[in-house]
Amino acid sequence: MRITKVVAQSDSVVVDCEWAGTSSQDLQYENGSLNAGEELKFNVVSFLKFRATKMFQQIDYCTLTT
């Protein structure tokens, strides 16, 4: 995973990152397919909320870019 941007304000943090991995099995998805052993790439944005120095909420949005 490579973090490309972090923005923090008050009790919220937004993290933008790129993630890559290798498919362990054949995959079918909306725009095509991948064979086992092929690389997957995602753009991921995570929205984090903190309360009393502890994270209490995380929402992730992922887009497959392979």
PyMOL commands that set and color helices and strands:
alter all, ss='L'
color gray80, all
select strands_A, chain A and resi 2-9+12-22+27-29+32-34+39-51+54-64
alter strands_A, ss='S'
color yellow, strands_A
deselect
rebuild
show_as cartoon
